[in-house]
């Protein structure tokens, strides 16, 4: 089954104090190697925390575009992994191993795949 691990990191714009112990680049590199070597990684990338664009189409069809991440957000998506593992328990294990889970959160989502029939 495919799962998306959304790595939510502490927003630099947040007014709340971030938790101690930000993960290091070396920890993420070791995690990257582990998911790759295990053969479960399908894709994964870090995301730029300084830029974001949000699009919302109102009921009248008007498109509203907002630039930048939202300052009132405590956490923001800083990266993701798309993994293919046997079940949710395996996905949760990989999420718990992710260095981002100690500093922020890792949200685990099932990837919806419509039946091919």
Order of alpha helices (4+ residues) and beta strands (2+ residues): beta-alpha-beta-beta-beta-beta-alpha-alpha-beta
